[in-house]
């Protein structure tokens, strides 16, 4: 029984990890999408989600989609995972990927 319980726990943890942090947020409540145009020429679409109790941003850049969980921020909304960070305040945002930061705006 102990091995079965451990196995089920591992499967559940893997499912939560892939659903919430890696895969498309199928069970998420999405808000309106916004298009941002950045100083370096990047155009991205951002949707802000609530997945269970986790706030996240789903970014689509160059046809690739990533989900960034919300992080603590003293001002604005900050979303980050790995070497990617998206920090918004009002209509402005900063996108950081692989150590390079660019300023972005939405309408």
C-alpha positions as CSV (number, residue, x, y, z in Angstrom):
1,X,0.0,0.0,0.0
2,X,2.9,2.4,0.8
3,X,4.5,1.9,-2.7
4,X,1.1,2.5,-4.4
5,X,0.5,5.7,-2.4
6,X,4.0,6.9,-3.3
7,X,3.4,6.1,-7.0
8,X,0.0,7.9,-7.0
9,X,1.6,10.9,-5.3
10,X,4.4,11.1,-7.9
11,X,1.9,10.8,-10.8
12,X,-0.2,13.6,-9.3
13,X,2.8,15.8,-8.7
14,X,4.0,15.3,-12.3
15,X,0.6,16.0,-13.7
16,X,0.3,19.3,-11.7
17,X,3.8,20.3,-12.7
18,X,3.2,19.8,-16.4
19,X,-0.3,21.2,-16.4
20,X,0.4,24.4,-14.4
21,X,4.0,25.3,-15.3
22,X,4.8,23.7,-18.7
23,X,1.7,22.8,-20.7
24,X,-1.1,25.0,-21.9
25,X,-3.3,26.0,-19.1
26,X,-6.4,24.0,-20.1
27,X,-8.1,24.3,-16.7
28,X,-7.2,28.0,-16.3
29,X,-9.5,31.0,-16.2
30,X,-8.1,33.4,-18.8
31,X,-8.6,37.1,-18.8
32,X,-8.4,39.3,-21.8
33,X,-5.3,39.0,-24.0
34,X,-3.1,42.0,-24.6
35,X,-0.6,42.6,-27.4
36,X,2.7,44.3,-26.4
37,X,5.2,45.9,-28.8
38,X,8.8,46.0,-27.5
39,X,11.7,48.4,-28.3
40,X,13.7,45.5,-29.7
41,X,11.0,44.6,-32.2
42,X,9.5,41.7,-30.2
43,X,5.7,41.5,-30.4
44,X,4.1,39.3,-27.8
45,X,0.6,38.4,-26.6
46,X,0.0,38.1,-22.9
47,X,-3.0,36.5,-21.2
48,X,-3.3,36.6,-17.4
49,X,-4.6,33.4,-15.8
50,X,-5.7,32.0,-12.5
51,X,-4.9,28.3,-12.3
52,X,-6.4,26.9,-9.2
53,X,-4.8,29.4,-6.7
54,X,-1.9,30.4,-8.8
55,X,-1.8,33.6,-10.8
56,X,0.2,33.3,-14.1
57,X,0.9,35.0,-17.4
58,X,0.7,33.1,-20.6
59,X,3.1,34.7,-23.1
60,X,3.2,33.9,-26.8
61,X,6.4,35.1,-28.5
62,X,7.3,34.1,-32.1
63,X,4.7,31.3,-32.0
64,X,6.0,29.8,-28.8
65,X,3.9,29.8,-25.7
66,X,5.1,29.8,-22.1
67,X,3.4,30.1,-18.8
68,X,5.1,32.2,-16.1
69,X,3.9,32.0,-12.5
70,X,3.4,35.3,-10.7
71,X,6.2,36.3,-8.3
72,X,6.4,38.8,-5.5
73,X,6.6,42.4,-6.5
74,X,6.5,45.7,-4.6
75,X,5.0,47.5,-7.6
76,X,3.2,46.1,-10.7
77,X,2.8,42.5,-11.7
78,X,5.9,40.3,-12.0
79,X,5.9,36.9,-13.7
80,X,9.0,34.8,-14.0
81,X,10.3,31.3,-14.8
82,X,13.9,30.4,-15.5
83,X,15.6,33.1,-17.4
84,X,12.4,34.7,-18.6
85,X,10.7,37.6,-16.7
86,X,7.7,39.8,-17.6
87,X,7.1,42.7,-15.4
88,X,4.1,44.9,-16.0
89,X,2.8,48.2,-14.6
90,X,-0.1,49.9,-16.3
91,X,0.4,49.8,-20.1
92,X,4.2,49.4,-19.8
93,X,6.2,46.2,-19.4
94,X,9.7,44.9,-19.3
95,X,10.6,41.6,-20.9
96,X,13.8,39.9,-19.9
97,X,15.0,36.8,-21.8
98,X,18.4,35.2,-21.4
99,X,19.8,38.3,-19.7
100,X,18.5,40.8,-22.3
101,X,15.8,43.3,-21.3
102,X,13.5,45.3,-23.5
103,X,10.7,47.8,-22.7
104,X,7.3,47.1,-24.1
105,X,3.9,48.9,-24.4
106,X,0.3,47.9,-25.0
107,X,-2.6,50.0,-26.3
